[in-house]
Amino acid sequence: MTGDGVNDAPALKRANIGIAMGSGTAVAKTASDMVLADDNFATIVAAVEEGRAIFSNTKAFIRYLISSNIGEVACIFLTAALGMPESLVPVQLLWVNLVTDGLPATALSFNPPDDNAMRQPPRPLSEPFIDGPLAVRYAIIGLYVGVATVAGFAYWFTGFSGGPHVSIYQLTHFSQCPSWPNGEHPPDPPIDCAIFSDVRPRTVALSILVTIEMFNALNALSEKESLLCFPPWRNPYLLGALALSFAQHFAILYITSLNGVFGVVPISMAEWQLVLVVSLPVIALDEVMKLLARNSKSRVSPFGSRASYVAVPLEDKAH
């Protein structure tokens, strides 16, 4: 509701959002929720778009951090549940949470509005911040982060060309390794039990976790828009944050004095190929879920009917 006179005050007070003109009476301004200082209705459109962008960016920030944290929890839980060696140590988890995740999450707050931001119906006041389908998406992406990290860690032991080529059984029962030579079926060739505490597979797992979360930050650019429609370069701050996060990760891998602090070693190009092969599908997975979200039924308007809104250029609104 907009108004500028004394007689508009009751309606401005009663409306969900009462907007008084800057040139209006003091009574109208007092009764309203917002004062339009320049008396230009186009400012309302710009304010709504900015508000929707802030709301969307807040969800992007939370979506990225929740899915990433679910992945880290799933990674630790799976290795313990399967009886495998630790894939990540506490200092590495702290590094990922405090340094690697922080920069991209902050950069997501600078996302520009979606192209269809002003084509969406108003959001009902009763709508939860995270609804059921969105929570499922968080969980699916988070579980993929955890499963992929553990899978890459296990593959280094069982199938990677530079790994020890142990069996899944041996990997999941590594605590029994000292007794294997005296068992009924000793491994042939013999296995050095020290391989299960090697820092190289942990470095691969850490690199997978970091890389997946960087790709997941690209997924968080838009809740429903594909990366083909909302490309990463629309938010240069995010690209800079990703570059800086990767630079920090490379620093702890390839600066010898930092290796001991974080329990890592430099990894080879073949191991980086493994990291990328395991990490890239997170983009395809989220693109599929975005497609399903776009094709889902349109949301019901808070006024009881299905709404269809068309964006109007600000210059047209001004007239």
Residue pairs with C-beta under 8 A, 6 or more apart in sequence:
1 8
1 11
1 12
1 14
1 15
1 17
1 18
1 19
2 18
2 19
2 20
2 21
2 36
2 41
3 9
3 11
3 12
3 18
3 19
3 20
3 21
3 24
3 28
3 32
4 20
4 21
4 23
4 24
4 25
4 28
5 24
5 25
5 28
6 25
6 27
6 28
8 20
8 24
8 28
8 31
9 27
9 28
9 30
9 31
10 31
11 18
12 18
12 19
12 20
12 28
12 31
12 32
12 33
13 31
13 32
15 33
17 33
17 34
18 31
18 32
18 33
18 34
19 32
19 33
19 34
19 35
19 36
19 44
20 28
20 29
20 31
20 32
20 34
20 35
20 36
21 28
21 35
21 36
21 39
22 35
22 36
22 37
22 38
22 39
23 39
29 35
34 47
36 43
36 44
37 43
40 318
41 317
41 318
42 314
42 315
42 317
42 318
45 118
45 312
45 314
45 317
46 314
48 118
49 113
49 117
49 118
50 113
52 113
52 117
52 118
52 120
53 111
53 112
53 113
53 114
53 117
55 123
56 111
56 113
56 114
56 117
56 222
56 223
57 108
57 109
57 110
57 111
58 109
59 129
59 130
59 134
59 223
60 108
60 109
60 111
60 220
60 221
60 222
60 223
61 105
61 108
61 109
61 220
62 130
63 134
63 137
63 138
63 220
63 223
64 101
64 104
64 105
64 108
64 216
64 217
64 219
64 220
65 101
65 105
66 138
66 142
67 137
67 138
67 141
67 142
67 145
67 216
68 101
68 142
68 145
68 213
68 216
69 97
69 142
70 138
70 139
70 141
70 142
70 143
70 145
70 146
71 141
71 142
71 143
71 144
71 145
71 146
71 149
71 209
71 212
71 213
72 88
72 93
72 96
72 97
72 145
72 146
72 209
73 142
73 146
74 142
74 143
74 145
74 146
74 147
74 150
75 87
75 88
75 145
75 146
75 149
75 150
75 205
75 209
76 87
76 88
76 93
77 146
78 84
78 146
78 147
78 150
79 85
79 86
79 87
79 150
79 153
82 150
82 172
83 172
83 173
83 174
83 175
84 150
84 153
84 154
84 171
84 172
84 174
85 171
85 174
85 196
85 197
85 201
86 202
87 149
87 150
87 153
87 201
87 202
87 205
88 149
88 202
88 205
88 206
88 209
89 202
89 263
91 261
91 262
91 263
92 202
92 206
92 262
92 263
92 264
95 252
95 262
96 206
96 209
96 210
96 213
99 245
99 248
100 210
100 213
100 214
100 245
100 248
100 249
101 213
103 241
103 242
103 244
103 245
104 213
104 214
104 217
104 238
104 241
104 242
104 245
105 217
106 241
107 217
107 235
107 237
107 238
107 240
107 241
107 242
108 217
108 220
108 221
108 235
108 238
110 235
110 237
110 238
111 221
111 222
111 234
111 235
111 238
112 234
112 235
114 222
114 223
114 224
114 225
114 230
115 225
115 229
115 230
116 225
116 311
118 309
118 311
118 312
119 309
119 310
119 311
120 299
120 309
121 298
121 299
121 301
121 302
121 307
121 309
122 301
122 302
122 307
123 302
124 302
125 302
130 138
133 293
133 296
134 223
137 286
137 289
137 293
140 285
140 289
141 216
141 219
141 282
141 285
141 286
141 289
144 212
144 281
144 282
144 285
145 209
145 212
145 213
145 216
145 282
148 208
148 212
148 278
148 279
148 281
148 282
149 205
149 208
149 209
149 212
149 278
150 205
151 278
152 204
152 205
152 208
152 274
152 275
152 278
153 201
153 202
153 204
153 205
153 208
154 168
154 171
155 163
155 274
155 278
156 163
156 200
156 201
156 204
156 271
156 274
157 163
157 164
157 165
157 166
157 171
157 195
157 201
158 165
158 166
158 167
158 168
158 171
159 165
160 270
160 271
160 274
161 270
162 268
162 270
162 271
163 201
164 191
164 192
164 195
166 187
166 191
166 195
170 177
170 180
170 187
170 191
171 196
174 193
174 196
177 191
177 193
177 196
178 193
180 186
180 187
180 191
181 187
181 190
199 263
199 264
199 265
200 265
200 267
200 271
202 263
202 264
203 253
203 264
203 265
203 267
203 271
204 267
204 271
204 274
204 275
206 264
207 249
207 253
207 267
207 271
207 272
207 275
208 274
208 275
208 278
208 279
210 245
210 246
210 249
211 275
211 276
211 279
212 278
212 279
212 282
214 242
214 245
214 246
215 279
215 280
215 282
215 283
216 282
216 286
217 238
217 241
217 242
218 227
218 232
218 238
218 242
218 283
219 227
219 282
219 283
219 286
219 287
221 227
221 230
221 232
221 234
221 235
221 238
222 229
222 230
222 290
223 290
223 293
224 290
224 293
224 294
225 290
226 287
226 290
226 291
227 283
227 287
232 238
232 239
233 239
251 258
252 258
252 259
252 261
252 262
252 264
253 259
253 264
253 265
253 266
253 267
254 266
258 264
259 265
259 266
267 275
298 306
298 307
298 308
300 306
301 307
